[in-house]
Every structure is written in C-alpha cells, then in structure tokens.
C-alpha cells in the first residue's frame, strides 16, 4: 500500500499520525510505503502515476481535498487504476465527508484497513479529472487566495476571511451553459459541477448530488446572491 501524504496539511496532522498508520495497516496485513508531496505543483499526481507503474494495488491520499484531487489525476492518467483510498487530514475534507468516512483519522485508518470499497463517479474537464466537484467563475479566486499557513492556523475560517476580503472585488461573468434540461445564459459569480453533496465544508450546498449515481449536478450562483439555479 502506498500512502501519498501532504506533510503540511491540517496543521501537519499526518506527522503525528504516521506511527499509528503504519501499525494499524501492517497489522491488517498491508505493507506500507510512505511518500510525502513536495512544494512542486502537482507532485502528488506524479507520485501516484509512478506508484501505479511500481505495481501498488492500493494508493491512499492523506491530506485535504487538494491532495485527493492531485492523486486522482495521477491515477486516471495511469494505464490501470488501483484501489484508491482517502485519509482525511486536511482542512475541509469534502470528499471524505461525502464518502461517509470517519472524521477521526484513526477511525478512518481502521476503515481503510478493512479493505471495504465503493464505486464512485469521476468527472473530467478538458484534461483534468475531479472526484468531488469542478468550479468556475470569479468566486473560485477565494479558494486560491487562501494560504496554507492561514488554513493551518484557523482551519475552515480561512476561506471565510478570504471571501470577506475578495467579495467587493468580484464581478459577474457572462456565460452560456448547455445542460440536460436546456441552456442557461446570463451573468454568474460561481458555478459548481458537483459529483457529491459536500462542497466547501458544507454538506447541504447541493443536496441532490450523489457520488455514484452517474450524474453531475449543476449549481449556478447568479450575479445576485439571492438568485440561485440548480
């Protein structure tokens, strides 16, 4: 089993968990290899691709949703896909929430150790894959503006602080979106293509989304915050 971990995610939570992770998984019969991500962009993607080539049958992403996304992209670009697992030690852990994974990392480890699996949907936008949601519009700048150091200090509140600073600067963007039920044209601040119901730490933002129903649910936030389309 290969564990690709983000060494700075969630106040460096995995460093404290590492000895427990090795013990729990080895007692369950897994050989464990640990490889940290680096400061290089998409390093987890490259590690995951190499992990497949090296013959790992189980590859686990230990970190937040960014680490999960990067590992998924590596697996989907590989010639074969091993069993993928998530150890939630990041800030929001949206995909782990959607899976119903235990919030306590030690409990999550014991779930991983059982080898239980579930099939999930994977989306694709151009050459990028996603397993939770894809977003577009000016409000996505809020996510990218949050520094890792701030997330480690105040957790999910970092996104709120970033949002308050950037909201006055956001301008709507004119779009045309073709979907199963027709066409939407108008100015938007944000759109989500949601594969799960957990977005930004909120589990009810897109309630109809189910992680393995074969559909992507579209959530559009128009230029007025009170005007939303799903």
C-alpha positions as CSV (number, residue, x, y, z in Angstrom):
1,X,0.0,0.0,0.0
2,X,1.3,3.4,-1.0
3,X,0.3,6.4,1.1
4,X,0.9,9.8,-0.5
5,X,0.7,12.4,2.2
6,X,0.8,16.2,2.3
7,X,3.3,17.0,5.1
8,X,1.8,20.4,5.8
9,X,-2.0,19.6,5.6
10,X,-4.2,20.1,8.6
11,X,-1.5,21.6,10.9
12,X,0.9,18.8,9.9
13,X,-1.6,16.3,11.3
14,X,-0.3,13.2,9.4
15,X,3.2,13.5,11.0
16,X,1.6,12.8,14.4
17,X,-0.5,10.0,12.9
18,X,2.3,8.3,10.9
19,X,3.4,5.7,13.5
20,X,-0.3,4.7,14.1
21,X,-1.0,4.5,10.4
22,X,1.9,2.1,9.9
23,X,0.9,0.0,12.9
24,X,-2.8,-0.3,12.0
25,X,-2.3,-1.1,8.3
26,X,0.6,-3.5,8.9
27,X,-1.4,-5.4,11.5
28,X,-4.1,-5.7,8.8
29,X,-1.6,-7.3,6.5
30,X,-0.6,-4.4,4.3
31,X,3.0,-3.5,3.5
32,X,3.1,0.3,3.8
33,X,5.2,2.8,1.8
34,X,5.0,6.5,2.7
35,X,5.9,9.2,0.3
36,X,5.4,12.9,1.0
37,X,4.3,15.5,-1.5
38,X,6.7,18.4,-2.3
39,X,6.3,22.1,-2.9
40,X,6.4,21.4,-6.6
41,X,2.9,21.8,-8.2
42,X,1.1,18.6,-8.8
43,X,3.8,16.5,-7.1
44,X,1.1,14.1,-5.8
45,X,0.0,13.5,-9.4
46,X,3.4,12.3,-10.5
47,X,3.9,10.2,-7.3
48,X,0.6,8.5,-8.0
49,X,1.4,7.7,-11.6
50,X,4.7,6.3,-10.6
51,X,3.0,4.3,-7.8
52,X,0.8,2.6,-10.4
53,X,3.9,1.7,-12.6
54,X,5.6,0.4,-9.5
55,X,2.7,-2.1,-9.0
56,X,1.0,-0.7,-5.9
57,X,-2.6,-2.2,-5.7
58,X,-3.7,0.3,-3.0
59,X,-2.9,4.0,-3.2
60,X,-4.1,6.3,-0.3
61,X,-4.2,10.1,-0.4
62,X,-3.5,11.5,3.1
63,X,-4.3,15.2,3.1
64,X,-7.1,17.5,2.2
65,X,-9.1,17.8,-1.0
66,X,-6.3,19.3,-3.0
67,X,-4.1,16.2,-2.3
68,X,-7.1,14.0,-3.1
69,X,-7.6,15.7,-6.4
70,X,-4.0,15.6,-7.4
71,X,-3.7,11.8,-6.6
72,X,-6.9,11.1,-8.6
73,X,-5.5,12.9,-11.6
74,X,-2.4,10.7,-11.4
75,X,-4.4,7.5,-11.1
76,X,-6.7,8.4,-14.0
77,X,-3.7,9.2,-16.3
78,X,-2.1,5.8,-15.5
79,X,-2.7,2.7,-17.7
80,X,-4.6,0.9,-14.9
81,X,-6.3,2.1,-11.7
82,X,-5.6,0.6,-8.4
83,X,-7.9,0.8,-5.4
84,X,-7.9,4.4,-4.1
85,X,-8.4,5.5,-0.5
86,X,-8.7,8.7,1.4
87,X,-7.3,9.5,4.8
88,X,-8.9,12.9,5.8
89,X,-6.2,15.0,7.5
90,X,-6.8,18.3,5.6
91,X,-8.8,21.4,6.3
92,X,-12.3,20.7,4.8
93,X,-12.1,17.0,3.6
94,X,-15.1,17.4,1.4
95,X,-14.7,14.1,-0.5
96,X,-14.2,12.1,2.7
97,X,-17.4,13.7,4.1
98,X,-19.3,12.6,1.0
99,X,-18.0,9.1,1.4
100,X,-19.2,9.0,5.0
101,X,-15.6,8.5,6.2
102,X,-15.0,8.9,9.9
103,X,-13.8,12.4,10.7
104,X,-11.3,11.0,13.2
105,X,-8.2,9.9,11.2
106,X,-7.5,6.9,13.5
107,X,-11.1,5.7,12.9
108,X,-10.6,6.3,9.2
109,X,-7.5,4.2,9.2
110,X,-9.4,1.3,10.7
111,X,-12.0,1.6,7.9
112,X,-9.2,1.6,5.3
113,X,-7.7,-1.5,6.9
114,X,-10.9,-3.5,6.3
115,X,-10.4,-3.2,2.6
116,X,-14.0,-2.2,2.0
117,X,-14.7,-0.4,-1.3
118,X,-17.4,1.6,-3.1
119,X,-17.5,2.7,-6.7
120,X,-17.6,6.5,-7.3
121,X,-18.1,8.8,-10.2
122,X,-15.1,10.6,-11.7
123,X,-15.6,13.8,-13.8
124,X,-13.4,15.3,-16.5
125,X,-13.0,18.9,-17.6
126,X,-10.7,19.1,-20.6
127,X,-7.6,17.2,-19.5
128,X,-8.3,17.5,-15.7
129,X,-10.2,14.9,-13.6
130,X,-12.2,15.5,-10.5
131,X,-13.8,13.3,-8.0
132,X,-15.8,15.8,-5.9
133,X,-16.6,19.0,-7.8
134,X,-15.4,21.4,-10.5
135,X,-16.0,25.1,-10.2
136,X,-15.9,28.1,-12.4
137,X,-16.5,31.9,-12.1
138,X,-14.8,34.7,-10.2
139,X,-15.6,33.4,-6.8
140,X,-13.2,30.5,-7.3
141,X,-10.5,33.1,-6.6
142,X,-11.4,32.9,-3.0
143,X,-10.1,29.3,-2.7
144,X,-6.9,30.1,-4.4
145,X,-6.2,33.2,-2.3
146,X,-6.1,31.1,0.9
147,X,-2.6,30.5,2.0
148,X,-1.6,27.1,3.6
149,X,-0.3,28.9,6.7
150,X,-3.7,30.5,7.3
151,X,-5.5,27.2,6.9
152,X,-3.2,25.6,9.4
153,X,-3.9,28.4,11.9
154,X,-7.6,28.9,11.7
155,X,-8.9,26.0,9.6
156,X,-12.0,26.5,7.5
157,X,-12.4,30.0,8.8
158,X,-9.6,30.9,6.4
159,X,-12.0,30.6,3.5
160,X,-14.4,33.0,5.2
161,X,-11.7,35.5,5.9
162,X,-10.5,35.3,2.3
163,X,-14.1,35.6,1.0
164,X,-14.8,38.8,3.0
165,X,-11.7,40.4,1.6
166,X,-12.3,39.5,-2.0
167,X,-16.1,39.8,-2.3
168,X,-16.1,43.6,-3.0
169,X,-13.7,43.0,-5.9
170,X,-15.7,40.2,-7.6
171,X,-17.5,40.9,-10.9
172,X,-20.0,38.7,-12.6
173,X,-19.0,36.8,-15.7
174,X,-21.2,36.2,-18.8
175,X,-21.6,32.5,-19.6
176,X,-23.6,30.2,-21.8
177,X,-24.1,26.7,-20.3
178,X,-25.7,23.8,-22.2
179,X,-27.1,21.1,-19.9
180,X,-29.5,18.2,-20.0
181,X,-32.6,20.3,-19.4
182,X,-31.7,23.2,-21.7
183,X,-29.4,26.2,-21.9
184,X,-28.6,28.8,-19.3
185,X,-27.3,32.2,-20.4
186,X,-26.5,35.0,-18.0
187,X,-24.0,36.6,-15.6
188,X,-22.8,34.4,-12.8
189,X,-20.4,34.7,-9.9
190,X,-19.9,30.9,-9.5
191,X,-20.9,27.6,-10.9
192,X,-20.4,24.1,-9.5
193,X,-20.4,20.8,-11.3
194,X,-21.0,18.6,-8.2
195,X,-20.4,14.9,-8.0
196,X,-21.1,14.9,-4.3
197,X,-23.1,16.9,-1.8
198,X,-20.2,18.2,0.2
199,X,-18.7,21.5,-1.1
200,X,-16.5,23.8,0.9
201,X,-17.2,22.0,4.1
202,X,-21.0,22.3,3.6
203,X,-22.9,19.1,3.2
204,X,-26.2,20.7,2.0
205,X,-25.0,23.1,-0.6
206,X,-26.0,20.7,-3.4
207,X,-28.3,18.0,-1.7
208,X,-29.3,16.1,-4.9
209,X,-25.7,15.2,-5.7
210,X,-24.8,11.5,-5.1
211,X,-21.3,10.3,-5.5
212,X,-22.1,7.2,-7.6
213,X,-25.3,7.9,-9.5
214,X,-23.6,8.6,-12.8
215,X,-24.7,12.2,-12.9
216,X,-23.1,15.6,-12.3
217,X,-25.4,18.2,-10.6
218,X,-25.0,21.8,-11.7
219,X,-25.3,24.7,-9.2
220,X,-25.2,28.2,-10.5
221,X,-24.8,31.3,-8.3
222,X,-26.0,34.3,-10.4
223,X,-24.9,37.9,-10.0
224,X,-27.4,38.5,-7.2
225,X,-26.7,36.2,-4.2
226,X,-30.4,35.6,-3.7
227,X,-30.7,34.3,-7.2
228,X,-29.5,30.7,-7.5
229,X,-30.2,27.9,-10.0
230,X,-29.8,24.1,-9.6
